Amino acid sequence: MKIPNIMTANEAVKLIKSNNRVLIQGGSATPQALVKAMVERASELKNVEIVHLHTEGECGYTHPDLRESFHTKAFFIGGNVRKMVGNTVDYIPIFLSDIPSLFREGYMDLDVVLVNVSPPDKHGFCSLGVSIDIVSSGIEKGKKIIAQINPKMPRTFGDALVHLNRFDACVLVDEDIYEMKFVPPNKEEQAIGKNIAEIIEDGATLQMGIGGIPNAVLTYLTNHKNLGIHTEMFSEGIVDLVEKGIVNGSQKKVNPYKIISGFAMGTRRLYDFMDDNPEIEMNDIAYVNDTSIIRQNPKVTAINSAIEIDFTGQVCADSIGTRMFSGVGGQMDFMRGAALSKGGKPIIAITSTTLKGVSKIVPSLKPGAGVVTTRAHARYVATEYGIAELFGKSLKERAQSLRDIAHPNSREELDKAIFERFGSSLMVK
């Protein structure tokens, strides 16, 4: 298939004009060559607004010296832009499932969209590969689409396919896809993984992200049966379970026998597993994170993380006090979807303390901290010391349950706070 509109990256980014809004595909699919070329044009541009979920790699457009050329509004704060929040980067609080509606319903016009895609098939269709999430809606509504066509991008299906005729400029690159290396879970994460695995039932549909705790959970599922995957993102921890037949999707009511996700991050092993694999459907996040879809699957077990939790069950997952750290993301989409699923279990999983030994279970959240999951939505909280079930419990009962899974060094202080708040002592287990 002949590729039209081929040009260099420097030529392609000339489609970006001053006062434009530019959406950058994120995660492991961040189009590095296009981003670099755009930044190199900084002296020619004024007031370009950059929007994206978290991205990987260099993000020169956030440099303070380029503030007259670029400013960024992030829907989720990745590590590469975190230090610039409040300077050249601002944050938009929004449920992940709602972001596509910003584009589709005209709240946020997109002048240019930068994407990283696979080479076309014989019919002219390229694939967005490992990151579909919000970018599929961006392509649908964007005025100009610039694509770097990259043989390293795995070919995936679902909502990932885009025809060449949608691209206003095509840049041929041979660029490695960002790899997130596997870090073995530490002993606390292993204990949490074991605790969670014990309440995951055969036939459950799983949502989990990346990191030590999700990886630990997956390692303890080797004796489970007929698990399914419907998740906003996944990493290579599921590959072994698929290859062993433990994850097969046979019990799912929506998209049975399919792994449904919006984006993926891992190593080349994961990307090779995804390549041309019809078992995997990478879909628009408005679908993946739709609670009305999630709830239809059985025993949805959603595992999400937090920064701190107060002892009434309020979950802060996006900020440290007033300092924005990450974002709302899809936590509430899946916490609510799992709660509505028959036999579902929405779980917040945290180590009991920070690396500095500060308790993550606290009497009150830090001043200015954001509540991502409300106390009414919180049902299960897991630490290395056990699982607290909060559904149907009073504030005082919740405080006791969470105190019991806090670090032993923190429990005396929590006991005092419980007494001060509720005016009576509770039985210490």
Salt bridges, closest charged atoms under 4 A:
GLU44 OE1 - ARG41 NE 3.07
GLU49 OE2 - ARG21 NE 2.59
GLU49 OE1 - HIS71 NE2 3.38
GLU49 OE1 - LYS73 NZ 3.38
GLU56 OE2 - HIS54 NE2 3.82
ASP65 OD2 - HIS63 ND1 3.70
GLU68 OE1 - LYS46 NZ 3.43
ASP111 OD1 - LYS143 NZ 3.32
ASP121 OD2 - ARG155 NH2 2.49
GLU140 OE1 - ARG104 NE 3.09
ASP174 OD1 - LYS152 NZ 3.17
ASP176 OD1 - LYS152 NZ 2.80
GLU179 OE1 - LYS181 NZ 3.44
GLU198 OE2 - LYS194 NZ 2.91
GLU201 OE1 - LYS299 NZ 3.70
GLU201 OE2 - LYS345 NZ 2.78
ASP240 OD1 - ARG269 NH2 2.60
GLU243 OE1 - ARG269 NH2 3.57
ASP272 OD1 - ARG268 NE 3.13
ASP284 OD2 - ARG104 NH2 2.35
GLU308 OE1 - LYS366 NZ 3.28
ASP404 OD1 - ARG403 NH1 3.03
ASP404 OD2 - LYS429 NZ 3.85
GLU412 OE2 - LYS416 NZ 3.95
ASP415 OD1 - ARG403 NE 2.84
